[in-house]
Amino acid sequence: MTTNQYSPLFKLTVKFFKYFLLAVFGFAIVCLVSVSFGGSSIVTIMLPFVGTWFGKLAILLLCLMIVTAFLESLR
C-alpha cells in the first residue's frame, strides 16, 4: 500500500529549505542594494557574521534532508 501523503518531517524540511532560500536571496538583494547606495562598508562588516550563520544553517539543513530521505525510504 502506498500513500501520497508526506510525513511531518518532510513538510518541515521543505518549509525550512524554502525559508532558508528566501533568506539567502533576500540577503543577496539587500547587499546589492546597499552597495549601490554606497553602503559597502556595512556589507563588508556584516558579511562574515551572516556568512557563518548561513553556513551553519546550510549544514543543519543538509543533515535534516539526509535524515528525511533516509526515513522516507524506510517508509
Backbone as CSV, one residue per row, in Angstrom:
resi,resn,N_x,N_y,N_z,CA_x,CA_y,CA_z,C_x,C_y,C_z
1,MET,0.842,-1.170,0.000,0.000,0.000,0.000,0.896,1.245,0.000
2,THR,0.668,2.119,-0.926,1.438,3.357,-0.973,0.539,4.522,-0.584
3,THR,1.143,5.475,0.056,0.399,6.674,0.438,0.978,7.862,-0.300
4,ASN,0.139,8.814,-0.577,0.574,10.021,-1.256,0.754,11.179,-0.289
5,GLN,0.539,10.944,0.989,0.699,11.997,1.976,2.150,12.044,2.438
6,TYR,2.638,13.250,2.618,4.009,13.425,3.076,4.057,13.387,4.598
7,SER,5.182,12.953,5.118,5.348,12.893,6.557,5.573,14.299,7.115
8,PRO,5.327,14.481,8.401,5.564,15.797,9.006,7.031,16.236,8.925
9,LEU,7.950,15.281,8.980,9.363,15.628,8.866,9.688,16.137,7.468
10,PHE,9.086,15.551,6.456,9.301,16.018,5.088,8.743,17.428,4.904
11,LYS,7.558,17.673,5.456,6.966,19.008,5.371,7.832,20.038,6.086
12,LEU,8.379,19.665,7.245,9.261,20.566,7.983,10.528,20.862,7.197
13,THR,11.094,19.850,6.571,12.313,20.038,5.787,12.070,20.949,4.594
14,VAL,10.977,20.750,3.909,10.662,21.590,2.749,10.418,23.035,3.178
15,LYS,9.724,23.223,4.291,9.456,24.575,4.782,10.756,25.257,5.208
16,PHE,11.625,24.523,5.887,12.910,25.072,6.309,13.761,25.429,5.095
17,PHE,13.756,24.583,4.069,14.520,24.853,2.851,13.986,26.092,2.134
18,LYS,12.669,26.235,2.094,12.050,27.390,1.435,12.458,28.686,2.128
19,TYR,12.360,28.721,3.446,12.700,29.945,4.165,14.203,30.209,4.173
20,PHE,14.995,29.159,4.123,16.443,29.346,4.020,16.800,30.004,2.688
21,LEU,16.219,29.509,1.604,16.489,30.117,0.296,15.967,31.546,0.217
22,LEU,14.803,31.809,0.804,14.285,33.172,0.838,15.227,34.100,1.602
23,ALA,15.782,33.623,2.705,16.709,34.439,3.486,17.997,34.703,2.718
24,VAL,18.520,33.687,2.037,19.759,33.866,1.271,19.549,34.848,0.129
25,PHE,18.470,34.673,-0.623,18.210,35.592,-1.736,17.869,36.994,-1.235
26,GLY,17.160,37.084,-0.132,16.858,38.391,0.450,18.111,39.111,0.900
27,PHE,19.022,38.371,1.523,20.278,38.989,1.949,21.111,39.406,0.747
28,ALA,21.093,38.617,-0.310,21.834,38.991,-1.520,21.272,40.271,-2.136
29,ILE,19.965,40.397,-2.145,19.348,41.615,-2.685,19.679,42.815,-1.805
30,VAL,19.637,42.633,-0.490,19.986,43.721,0.423,21.432,44.148,0.222
31,CYS,22.319,43.183,0.028,23.732,43.519,-0.213,23.894,44.315,-1.503
32,LEU,23.246,43.892,-2.553,23.357,44.602,-3.828,22.789,46.014,-3.751
33,VAL,21.654,46.157,-3.100,21.038,47.478,-2.989,21.876,48.397,-2.105
34,SER,22.382,47.872,-0.987,23.174,48.727,-0.099,24.499,49.126,-0.734
35,VAL,25.101,48.257,-1.521,26.335,48.621,-2.219,26.044,49.679,-3.277
36,SER,24.919,49.569,-3.938,24.596,50.560,-4.969,24.301,51.930,-4.363
37,PHE,23.867,51.971,-3.089,23.630,53.249,-2.426,24.817,53.704,-1.586
38,GLY,25.943,53.031,-1.710,27.153,53.468,-1.028,27.352,52.890,0.360
39,GLY,26.724,51.803,0.670,26.877,51.186,1.982,27.775,49.975,1.955
40,SER,28.836,50.038,1.173,29.701,48.863,1.043,30.453,48.558,2.331
41,SER,30.698,49.567,3.176,31.394,49.302,4.437,30.513,48.495,5.383
42,ILE,29.219,48.736,5.349,28.295,47.978,6.195,28.226,46.526,5.731
43,VAL,28.188,46.332,4.428,28.144,44.975,3.878,29.434,44.234,4.201
44,THR,30.556,44.924,4.129,31.847,44.299,4.424,31.921,43.857,5.881
45,ILE,31.363,44.649,6.775,31.361,44.286,8.195,30.378,43.151,8.468
46,MET,29.227,43.200,7.836,28.152,42.251,8.120,28.348,40.890,7.454
47,LEU,29.051,40.842,6.348,29.155,39.616,5.555,29.798,38.435,6.296
48,PRO,30.894,38.605,7.042,31.452,37.429,7.735,30.508,36.828,8.779
49,PHE,29.786,37.668,9.502,28.874,37.158,10.525,27.684,36.430,9.911
50,VAL,27.101,37.038,8.909,25.942,36.425,8.260,26.368,35.187,7.478
51,GLY,27.560,35.225,6.912,28.068,34.069,6.178,28.238,32.845,7.059
52,THR,28.732,33.051,8.280,28.877,31.907,9.186,27.515,31.356,9.597
53,TRP,26.542,32.244,9.804,25.203,31.773,10.155,24.564,30.999,9.015
54,PHE,24.715,31.519,7.796,24.156,30.801,6.651,24.878,29.470,6.441
55,GLY,26.164,29.431,6.704,26.905,28.178,6.585,26.428,27.138,7.584
56,LYS,26.238,27.565,8.830,25.753,26.638,9.856,24.332,26.165,9.557
57,LEU,23.498,27.075,9.099,22.134,26.681,8.746,22.105,25.751,7.538
58,ALA,23.021,25.952,6.597,23.085,25.071,5.426,23.501,23.661,5.834
59,ILE,24.441,23.550,6.758,24.859,22.228,7.243,23.714,21.556,7.990
60,LEU,23.007,22.326,8.813,21.855,21.783,9.524,20.773,21.326,8.556
61,LEU,20.537,22.105,7.528,19.543,21.742,6.517,19.960,20.491,5.755
62,LEU,21.228,20.371,5.435,21.719,19.180,4.747,21.527,17.933,5.610
63,CYS,21.833,18.028,6.898,21.622,16.892,7.800,20.143,16.539,7.909
64,LEU,19.297,17.564,7.964,17.861,17.318,8.034,17.350,16.652,6.763
65,MET,17.885,17.050,5.618,17.489,16.421,4.349,17.936,14.964,4.296
66,ILE,19.119,14.672,4.787,19.617,13.296,4.787,18.757,12.415,5.684
67,VAL,18.430,12.910,6.877,17.585,12.139,7.791,16.200,11.932,7.189
68,THR,15.660,12.965,6.571,14.338,12.848,5.946,14.355,11.844,4.803
69,ALA,15.369,11.894,3.965,15.459,10.947,2.852,15.593,9.518,3.367
70,PHE,16.370,9.336,4.425,16.546,8.004,4.997,15.233,7.483,5.574
71,LEU,14.536,8.319,6.338,13.284,7.867,6.947,12.172,7.671,5.920
72,GLU,12.163,8.487,4.881,11.159,8.308,3.830,11.427,7.041,3.017
73,SER,12.681,6.660,2.879,12.976,5.433,2.139,12.593,4.191,2.945
74,LEU,12.595,4.313,4.260,12.164,3.194,5.093,10.648,3.050,5.122
75,ARG,9.959,4.098,4.810,8.503,4.125,4.877,7.855,3.314,3.829
